Amino acid sequence: MKHEIEFLGIEECIDSNFVKAKSMLYIQNGVKKRWDFVKSHDSVAILLYHKDRDSFVFVKQFRPTIFLRNQDGFTYELCAGLVDKEMSLKQIAKEEIEEEVGFSVPMDKIKKITSFYTAVGFAGGKQTLYHASLDDSMKISEGGGIDNEFIEVVYIPKDEVLSFMENEEIVKTSGLMFALMWWFANQ
């Protein structure tokens, strides 16, 4: 998939539907303190394993914050989405699987792994992690996301995933790494 990125600049974030800059004032052990943070949505993420391909299914997408660090900006991630709808977390996970990777997984096949907090130093969003196995019969589209998300679906064979995890040249999210460690500890 070809991606053309043209850097235009950085500006102050005045108004956003996704994050709000805040400051918390508090006293800890008699010392008055201030902590700046970003209020953001919680999220779901799904570790997907494709049985017919004996591969994990990830998404590769552009992240501006990574671009500012490495001039590339592409990350390998779990299929994921924000909790910004009046739906159950599992329903949001199912919808994200359909939109991002193009598979329709029955709700009873989406299994919760755990929940944890992410970016605790500046956001503290709660992420709920799921797992689902896929097969070719569940394929409904090519995926790729909605609303100009430009998501690339990536299959990493199970027998290559440990070297994928160790390769520091490949930008991976901590959630992806945690989910794979869970897989190898529990499968």
C-alpha positions in Angstrom: 0.0 0.0 0.0 1.5 3.4 -1.0 1.3 6.2 1.4 2.4 9.8 0.7 2.9 12.0 3.8 3.6 15.7 3.4 4.5 17.4 6.7 2.7 20.7 7.0 3.6 21.8 10.6 2.4 21.7 14.2 -0.2 23.9 15.8 -1.9 24.2 19.2 -4.9 21.9 19.7 -7.7 24.2 20.6 -10.7 22.0 20.2 -10.9 18.2 19.7 -13.5 15.5 19.8 -10.9 13.0 20.9 -8.7 14.6 23.6 -9.0 17.4 26.1 -6.0 18.9 27.9 -6.6 19.3 31.6 -4.6 20.0 34.8 -5.3 18.3 38.1 -4.4 20.2 41.3 -3.9 18.2 44.5 -2.0 18.0 47.7 0.2 15.0 48.4 1.8 14.7 51.8 1.4 18.4 52.4 2.9 19.4 49.1 0.6 21.2 46.6 1.1 19.7 43.1 -0.2 20.1 39.6 -0.3 17.3 36.9 -1.2 18.0 33.3 -2.9 15.3 31.4 -5.1 14.5 28.4 -8.6 13.2 28.9 -9.3 10.7 26.2 -11.6 7.8 25.3 -11.2 4.3 26.6 -10.5 1.7 23.9 -10.8 -2.0 22.9 -8.1 -4.0 21.1 -8.3 -7.5 19.6 -5.5 -10.0 19.1 -6.6 -11.8 15.9 -5.3 -15.3 14.8 -6.1 -16.6 11.4 -6.4 -20.4 11.6 -6.2 -21.1 7.9 -3.1 -19.0 7.4 -1.5 -19.9 10.8 -0.9 -16.2 11.1 -1.6 -13.3 13.4 -3.6 -10.4 11.8 -2.4 -6.9 12.6 -3.1 -3.5 11.2 -0.4 -1.1 9.9 -1.2 2.6 10.0 0.3 6.0 10.1 0.6 7.7 13.5 1.7 11.4 13.4 3.4 11.2 16.8 5.7 8.4 15.5 6.4 10.3 12.3 7.7 13.2 14.4 10.2 10.7 16.0 11.3 8.6 13.0 10.1 10.4 9.8 8.2 7.2 8.8 5.2 7.1 11.2 3.9 3.6 10.4 3.1 1.2 13.3 2.0 -2.4 13.6 -0.9 -2.6 16.0 -3.7 -4.7 17.1 -7.1 -4.2 15.5 -8.6 -1.6 17.9 -11.0 1.3 18.4 -12.3 3.9 20.7 -15.1 3.4 23.1 -17.1 6.3 21.8 -20.5 4.7 21.1 -23.4 3.4 23.1 -22.6 -0.2 22.5 -21.1 -3.0 24.6 -17.3 -3.3 24.5 -17.6 -6.6 22.8 -19.9 -5.1 20.1 -17.4 -2.3 19.5 -14.6 -5.0 19.2 -16.8 -6.9 16.6 -17.4 -3.7 14.6 -13.7 -2.8 14.6 -12.8 -6.3 13.3 -15.2 -5.8 10.4 -14.1 -2.3 9.6 -10.4 -2.7 10.0 -9.6 -6.2 8.8 -12.8 -7.3 7.0 -13.9 -10.3 9.0 -17.3 -10.9 10.7 -16.6 -12.8 13.9 -19.6 -14.1 15.9 -19.9 -12.4 19.3 -19.5 -15.6 21.2 -16.1 -16.2 19.5 -14.7 -12.8 20.8 -13.1 -13.7 24.2 -12.0 -11.1 26.8 -8.4 -11.4 27.9 -8.1 -8.6 30.4 -8.3 -4.8 30.9 -5.5 -2.4 31.7 -4.6 1.3 31.7 -2.5 2.8 29.0 -0.4 6.0 28.8 -0.7 6.4 32.6 1.6 9.4 32.7 -0.5 11.6 30.5 -3.8 10.0 29.6 -4.7 6.9 31.7 -7.2 5.5 29.3 -8.6 2.0 30.0 -8.1 -0.6 27.2 -10.0 -3.9 27.2 -8.2 -6.6 25.3 -9.9 -9.4 23.4 -8.8 -12.4 21.3 -10.6 -14.0 18.4 -9.7 -16.7 15.9 -10.6 -16.2 12.2 -10.9 -18.4 9.2 -11.6 -17.7 5.5 -15.3 -18.3 5.9 -15.6 -15.1 8.0 -14.1 -12.8 5.3 -16.6 -10.1 4.3 -14.4 -7.4 2.9 -10.8 -6.3 2.4 -11.0 -4.1 5.5 -8.9 -1.0 5.6 -11.0 1.1 8.0 -13.5 3.8 7.4 -13.4 7.6 6.9 -10.0 7.7 5.3 -8.2 5.6 8.0 -5.9 4.0 5.4 -5.4 0.8 7.4 -3.3 -1.9 5.9 -4.1 -5.5 7.0 -0.9 -7.5 7.7 -0.5 -11.2 8.3 2.5 -12.4 10.3 3.0 -16.2 10.3 3.0 -17.7 13.7 6.5 -19.2 13.2 7.9 -15.7 12.3 6.2 -13.7 15.1 8.9 -14.0 17.7 11.5 -12.5 15.3 8.9 -9.9 14.4 8.6 -9.0 18.2 12.4 -8.8 18.6 13.0 -6.6 15.6 13.4 -3.1 16.9 13.3 -1.6 13.4 9.6 -2.5 13.2 7.5 -0.1 15.3 5.0 -2.0 17.4 2.6 -0.9 20.1 2.9 -2.1 23.7 -0.6 -3.6 23.5 0.4 -5.8 20.5 3.5 -7.0 22.4 1.5 -7.7 25.6 -1.1 -9.6 23.6 1.5 -11.8 21.9 3.1 -12.6 25.2 -0.3 -13.6 26.5 -0.8 -15.8 23.5 2.4 -17.7 23.9 1.8 -18.1 27.7 -1.7 -19.4 27.2 -2.0 -21.3 24.0 
